[in-house]
Amino acid sequence: MHTGDVLRVGATGLRTRPLRAWLSALGIAIGIAAMIAVVGISSSSRAELDRQLAALGTNLLRVEPGTSMLSGEEGVLPYEATAMVARIEPVYAVAATGSVSDANVYRSDHIPEGRSGGITVSAAELDVFDTIGAELADGVWLNEATARYPAVVLGATAAEQLGITSVDGGVEVYVGGRWFTVVGILEPVALAPELDLAVLVGWDAAAAYLGFDGHPTTVYARAEEQYVEEVAGVLAATANPEAPDETSVSRPSDALAAKNAVDTAFTGMLLGLGGVALLVGGVGVANTMVISVLERRSEIGLRRSLGATKGQIRVQFLAESLLLSALGGVGGVLLGTAVTAVFAAVREWPTVVPYWASVGGVAATLFIGAVAGLYPAVRASRLSPTEALTAQ
């Protein structure tokens, strides 16, 4: 038989039992859809991460005091840490924040002391906003004037906990025993998530109103991309020359990359589950084809008596199995792609479905179909015409 004849004969076998064929194809489709969706969502997540890093930059470095190996106490960065880091030639932007540990934040002065909800207070230099790549959800950032007076900018999570969504109307918060005016609210800061739960006060205002000691606790530095590793190697000794071993240097973008690595591990597990679903679908196809052979023995006998060879019978049933699997594979790819597109749209991610996943999904279903249909095809071809025609 020609290829076209084989396909027509195989399709006829499926059309005679449409419900059974659709249910068998559905098992394959579910497995492929699960695998395509897992790969697609993971790839979309990585594309979003790449987009974030491209926008935020991977050249931000963070310097913080570490723990003393002798006393076990937390170290302290010197007053001049920011100025010294700024002298490193490839560093083109630097700014610091300082923790105000004795101040709590409340929405009202009637709230019992200690119930701060974990919100921290930090003194902030004016260049922090641009250095960390922050954006405003509402209001304005601190300036030369507001940095000297009782004014604050709220991190995204801090504003949510305080129930503040806008700075209109002169909103105030109670910080360290006095009222401060809220002038701005930040969007979540991807490269400095510690600021999301912080209330930021001008450096001079923190010293004047909250007893801030002037020691920076975090120094943020932007370096030229090609010199990031070299700058990271000298940051500790530059920021704290007396105790470089008690100084921690990190790269915030590495934390985002680590998160993606964790997502990849979960992707592997979910792909395994998709593979199990695909295997179950393959068993369903094999079961369908075995039953089809048993039910169609008279048809097989008639075709053999009319001159069909064993090879043609094998090809007929193998073609049915492959068509059934291909139907499920293509349907699964389309379903998995649709799931990925919807999920990515909801999360506002770019939709990415690797071509190799789609091609590999269809190829996997054809392999499953060939394996599942091989035994029924061989069994059908071994039926003698007399045995098949006399079977009930």
C-alpha positions as CSV (number, residue, x, y, z in Angstrom):
1,M,0.0,0.0,0.0
2,H,1.1,3.6,-0.6
3,T,1.6,5.9,2.3
4,G,-1.7,7.7,1.6
5,D,-3.6,4.4,1.6
6,V,-2.0,3.4,4.9
7,L,-3.1,6.7,6.5
8,R,-6.6,6.4,5.1
9,V,-7.0,2.8,6.4
10,G,-5.6,3.8,9.8
11,A,-7.9,6.8,10.1
12,T,-10.9,4.6,9.2
13,G,-10.1,2.4,12.1
14,L,-10.2,5.4,14.5
15,R,-13.3,6.9,13.0
16,T,-15.3,3.7,13.6
17,R,-14.7,4.0,17.4
18,P,-14.4,7.8,17.9
19,L,-15.1,8.0,21.7
20,R,-12.6,5.3,22.5
21,A,-10.0,7.0,20.2
22,W,-10.6,10.5,21.8
23,L,-10.3,9.1,25.3
24,S,-7.1,7.3,24.5
25,A,-5.7,10.4,22.8
26,L,-6.7,12.5,25.8
27,G,-4.3,10.4,28.0
28,I,-1.4,11.3,25.7
29,A,-2.5,14.9,25.5
30,I,-2.6,15.4,29.2
31,G,0.9,14.1,29.6
32,I,2.3,16.2,26.8
33,A,0.4,19.3,27.9
34,A,1.8,18.9,31.4
35,M,5.3,18.7,30.1
36,I,4.9,21.6,27.7
37,A,3.3,23.8,30.3
38,V,6.1,23.1,32.8
39,V,8.8,23.8,30.3
40,G,7.0,26.8,29.0
41,I,6.2,28.4,32.4
42,S,9.8,27.8,33.5
43,S,11.2,29.3,30.3
44,S,8.8,32.3,30.6
45,S,10.0,32.8,34.2
46,R,13.6,32.7,33.1
47,A,12.8,35.2,30.3
48,E,11.2,37.5,32.9
49,L,14.3,37.2,35.1
50,D,16.6,38.1,32.2
51,R,14.4,41.0,31.4
52,Q,14.5,42.2,35.1
53,L,18.2,41.8,35.2
54,A,18.6,43.7,32.0
55,A,16.5,46.5,33.3
56,L,18.0,46.6,36.8
57,G,21.6,45.7,36.0
58,T,23.8,43.0,37.4
59,N,26.5,45.4,38.4
60,L,25.1,46.4,41.8
61,L,27.2,45.3,44.8
62,R,26.2,45.5,48.5
63,V,28.5,45.9,51.4
64,E,27.4,45.1,55.0
65,P,29.1,44.6,58.3
66,G,29.8,41.0,59.1
67,T,30.3,39.2,62.4
68,S,33.5,39.4,64.3
69,M,35.3,36.0,64.5
70,L,36.7,36.8,67.9
71,S,33.9,38.4,69.8
72,G,30.9,37.1,67.8
73,E,29.5,40.6,67.7
74,E,28.3,42.3,64.6
75,G,30.8,44.6,63.0
76,V,30.4,48.3,62.3
77,L,31.2,50.1,59.0
78,P,33.2,53.4,59.5
79,Y,31.6,56.7,58.9
80,E,33.7,57.2,55.8
81,A,32.7,53.9,54.1
82,T,30.7,55.5,51.4
83,A,33.3,58.1,50.5
84,M,36.1,55.5,50.4
85,V,34.1,53.2,48.2
86,A,33.4,56.1,45.8
87,R,37.2,56.4,45.3
88,I,37.3,53.0,43.5
89,E,37.7,54.1,39.9
90,P,35.2,51.7,38.2
91,V,32.5,52.6,40.8
92,Y,30.3,55.3,39.3
93,A,27.4,55.4,41.9
94,V,27.4,54.7,45.6
95,A,25.0,55.4,48.4
96,A,24.3,54.0,51.9
97,T,21.5,53.3,54.3
98,G,21.8,53.2,58.1
99,S,19.7,51.2,60.5
100,V,17.9,53.3,63.2
101,S,17.4,50.4,65.7
102,D,15.7,52.3,68.5
103,A,12.8,53.7,66.5
104,N,9.5,51.9,65.7
105,V,6.9,52.9,63.2
106,Y,3.1,53.1,63.9
107,R,0.1,54.4,62.1
108,S,-1.2,55.9,65.3
109,D,0.3,57.0,68.6
110,H,-2.3,54.9,70.4
111,I,-0.8,51.6,69.3
112,P,1.1,49.8,72.2
113,E,4.9,50.1,71.9
114,G,6.5,47.0,70.4
115,R,3.8,46.2,67.9
116,S,5.6,47.5,64.9
117,G,4.8,44.6,62.5
118,G,8.5,44.2,61.7
119,I,8.8,47.5,60.0
120,T,12.3,48.9,60.2
121,V,13.5,52.5,60.1
122,S,16.6,53.4,58.0
123,A,18.4,56.6,57.3
124,A,18.9,57.0,53.6
125,E,21.3,59.0,51.5
126,L,19.7,60.9,48.6
127,D,21.5,58.8,46.0
128,V,20.1,55.5,47.2
129,F,17.0,55.8,45.0
130,D,19.0,56.0,41.7
131,T,21.7,53.6,42.8
132,I,19.4,50.7,43.6
133,G,17.1,51.4,40.6
134,A,14.0,52.1,42.7
135,E,10.7,53.4,41.4
136,L,7.9,55.3,43.0
137,A,4.4,54.0,43.4
138,D,3.2,57.4,44.6
139,G,4.7,60.8,45.7
140,V,8.3,61.8,45.5
141,W,11.7,60.8,46.7
142,L,13.6,62.7,49.5
143,N,15.4,65.8,48.4
144,E,17.8,68.3,49.9
145,A,15.0,70.0,51.8
146,T,12.9,67.0,53.0
147,A,16.0,65.0,54.0
148,R,16.5,67.5,56.9
149,Y,13.0,67.5,58.2
150,P,10.5,64.9,59.6
151,A,9.6,63.3,56.2
152,V,9.7,59.7,55.2
153,V,9.4,57.4,52.1
154,L,7.7,54.1,52.7
155,G,8.8,50.7,51.3
156,A,6.1,48.8,49.4
157,T,5.4,46.2,52.1
158,A,5.7,48.8,54.9
159,A,3.0,51.0,53.2
160,E,0.8,48.0,52.8
161,Q,1.0,47.0,56.4
162,L,0.4,50.6,57.5
163,G,-2.6,50.8,55.2
164,I,-1.3,53.7,53.2
165,T,-1.9,53.7,49.5
166,S,-1.4,57.4,48.7
167,V,0.4,60.4,50.1
168,D,-2.3,62.8,49.2
169,G,-3.8,64.8,52.1
170,G,-0.7,65.0,54.3
171,V,-0.5,61.4,55.6
172,E,1.6,61.0,58.7
173,V,3.2,58.1,60.5
174,Y,4.4,57.9,64.1
175,V,8.1,57.2,64.1
176,G,10.3,57.1,67.2
177,G,7.9,59.2,69.3
178,R,7.1,61.9,66.8
179,W,5.0,62.4,63.7
180,F,6.7,62.2,60.2
181,T,5.0,63.2,56.9
182,V,4.9,60.6,54.2
183,V,6.2,62.1,51.0
184,G,6.5,59.0,48.9
185,I,5.8,55.2,48.5
186,L,8.2,52.9,46.7
187,E,7.4,50.1,44.3
188,P,8.9,46.7,45.4
189,V,12.7,46.9,45.0
190,A,14.0,43.7,43.3
191,L,17.7,44.3,44.1
192,A,17.1,45.6,47.6
193,P,14.1,43.7,49.0
194,E,15.2,44.6,52.6
195,L,13.9,48.1,51.8
196,D,10.3,46.9,51.1
197,L,9.6,46.6,54.8
198,A,11.5,49.8,55.7
199,V,10.6,53.4,56.4
200,L,13.3,55.7,54.9
201,V,14.3,58.9,56.6
202,G,16.8,61.5,55.4
203,W,20.3,61.0,56.8
204,D,20.3,64.4,58.6
205,A,16.7,64.1,59.9
206,A,17.5,60.6,61.3
207,A,20.4,62.0,63.3
208,A,18.5,65.1,64.4
209,Y,15.1,63.5,65.4
210,L,15.8,59.7,65.9
211,G,19.3,59.6,67.5
212,F,20.9,57.9,64.4
213,D,24.7,57.4,65.1
214,G,25.7,58.0,61.5
215,H,27.3,54.6,60.8
216,P,26.1,53.1,57.5
217,T,24.8,49.5,57.7
218,T,24.5,48.9,54.0
219,V,26.5,50.5,51.2
220,Y,25.2,50.0,47.6
221,A,27.7,50.5,44.8
222,R,27.3,50.4,41.0
223,A,30.4,49.5,39.1
224,E,31.2,49.3,35.4
225,E,30.0,45.9,34.2
226,Q,33.4,44.6,33.0
227,Y,35.0,45.4,36.4
228,V,32.3,44.0,38.8
229,E,34.4,41.0,39.9
230,E,37.5,43.1,40.5
231,V,35.5,45.7,42.4
232,A,33.9,43.0,44.5
233,G,37.4,41.7,45.4
234,V,38.5,45.1,46.9
235,L,35.2,46.4,48.4
236,A,35.6,44.8,51.8
237,A,39.1,46.2,52.4
238,T,38.1,49.6,51.0
239,A,34.9,50.0,53.0
240,N,36.3,48.8,56.2
241,P,40.2,48.8,56.0
242,E,40.6,48.1,59.8
243,A,38.5,44.9,59.7
244,P,37.9,43.7,56.1
245,D,37.3,40.1,57.4
246,E,34.3,41.4,59.3
247,T,32.7,42.9,56.2
248,S,30.3,41.1,53.9
249,V,30.1,41.8,50.1
250,S,27.3,40.4,48.0
251,R,25.8,40.8,44.6
252,P,22.0,41.2,44.8
253,S,21.4,39.9,41.2
254,D,23.0,36.5,42.4
255,A,20.0,36.1,44.7
256,L,17.6,36.3,41.8
257,A,19.7,33.8,39.8
258,A,19.7,31.5,42.8
259,K,15.9,31.7,42.9
260,N,15.8,30.7,39.3
261,A,18.0,27.7,40.1
262,V,15.5,26.6,42.7
263,D,12.7,27.0,40.1
264,T,14.7,24.8,37.7
265,A,14.9,22.0,40.4
266,F,11.1,22.1,40.7
267,T,10.8,22.1,36.9
268,G,12.7,18.8,36.8
269,M,10.4,17.2,39.3
270,L,7.3,18.4,37.5
271,L,8.7,17.1,34.2
272,G,9.0,13.7,35.9
273,L,5.3,13.8,36.8
274,G,4.5,14.8,33.2
275,G,6.5,11.8,32.0
276,V,4.5,9.5,34.2
277,A,1.3,10.9,32.8
278,L,2.7,10.3,29.3
279,L,3.5,6.7,30.2
280,V,0.0,6.2,31.5
281,G,-1.3,7.6,28.2
282,G,0.9,5.2,26.3
283,V,-0.6,2.3,28.2
284,G,-4.0,3.5,27.3
285,V,-3.1,3.5,23.6
286,A,-1.7,0.0,23.9
287,N,-4.9,-1.2,25.6
288,T,-7.1,0.4,23.0
289,M,-5.1,-1.2,20.2
290,V,-5.2,-4.7,21.8
291,I,-8.9,-4.5,22.2
292,S,-9.3,-3.2,18.6
293,V,-7.4,-6.3,17.4
294,L,-9.7,-8.6,19.4
295,E,-12.8,-6.9,18.1
296,R,-11.8,-6.7,14.5
297,R,-10.5,-10.3,13.9
298,S,-13.2,-10.9,11.3
299,E,-12.1,-7.7,9.4
300,I,-8.5,-8.9,9.6
301,G,-9.5,-12.4,8.3
302,L,-11.5,-10.8,5.4
303,R,-8.5,-8.6,4.4
304,R,-6.1,-11.5,4.6
305,S,-8.4,-13.7,2.4
306,L,-8.6,-10.8,-0.1
307,G,-4.8,-10.9,-0.4
308,A,-3.5,-8.5,2.3
309,T,-0.1,-9.6,3.6
310,K,1.1,-9.9,7.2
311,G,3.2,-6.8,6.6
312,Q,0.2,-4.8,5.4
313,I,-1.8,-5.8,8.4
314,R,1.0,-4.8,10.7
315,V,1.4,-1.5,9.0
316,Q,-2.4,-0.8,9.2
317,F,-2.6,-1.3,13.0
318,L,0.8,0.4,13.6
319,A,-0.5,3.4,11.6
320,E,-3.7,3.5,13.7
321,S,-1.5,3.6,16.9
322,L,0.7,6.4,15.5
323,L,-2.2,8.5,14.3
324,L,-3.9,8.1,17.7
325,S,-0.7,9.1,19.5
326,A,0.0,12.0,17.1
327,L,-3.6,13.3,17.7
328,G,-2.9,13.3,21.4
329,G,0.6,14.8,21.0
330,V,-0.5,17.7,18.8
331,G,-3.5,18.4,21.1
332,G,-1.2,18.3,24.1
333,V,1.3,20.8,22.6
334,L,-1.6,23.2,21.8
335,L,-3.1,22.8,25.3
336,G,0.3,23.2,27.0
337,T,1.1,26.3,24.9
338,A,-2.3,27.8,25.8
339,V,-1.8,27.1,29.5
340,T,1.6,28.8,29.3
341,A,0.3,31.8,27.5
342,V,-2.5,32.3,30.0
343,F,-0.2,31.9,33.0
344,A,2.4,34.2,31.6
345,A,-0.3,36.8,30.7
346,V,-1.6,36.8,34.3
347,R,1.9,37.2,35.7
348,E,2.8,39.8,33.0
349,W,5.7,37.6,31.8
350,P,6.8,37.2,28.2
351,T,5.4,33.9,26.8
352,V,8.2,31.5,25.8
353,V,7.6,27.9,24.7
354,P,10.9,26.4,23.4
355,Y,10.6,24.9,19.9
356,W,12.5,21.8,21.1
357,A,9.8,21.2,23.7
358,S,7.0,21.2,21.1
359,V,9.0,19.1,18.6
360,G,10.2,16.8,21.3
361,G,6.7,16.4,22.7
362,V,5.3,15.3,19.3
363,A,8.3,13.0,18.8
364,A,7.8,11.4,22.2
365,T,4.2,10.7,21.4
366,L,5.1,9.1,18.1
367,F,7.7,6.9,19.9
368,I,5.1,6.0,22.6
369,G,2.6,5.2,19.8
370,A,5.1,3.0,18.0
371,V,5.9,1.0,21.1
372,A,2.3,0.8,22.2
373,G,1.1,-0.3,18.8
374,L,3.9,-2.8,18.0
375,Y,2.5,-5.8,19.9
376,P,-1.1,-5.4,18.8
377,A,0.1,-4.9,15.2
378,V,2.2,-8.1,15.3
379,R,-0.6,-10.0,17.0
380,A,-3.1,-8.9,14.3
381,S,-0.7,-10.0,11.5
382,R,-0.3,-13.5,12.9
383,L,-4.0,-14.3,12.7
384,S,-4.6,-16.8,10.0
385,P,-7.5,-15.9,7.6
386,T,-9.6,-19.0,8.6
387,E,-9.1,-18.4,12.4
388,A,-10.0,-14.7,12.0
389,L,-13.1,-15.3,9.9
390,T,-14.4,-18.0,12.2
391,A,-13.9,-15.9,15.4
392,Q,-17.0,-14.5,17.1
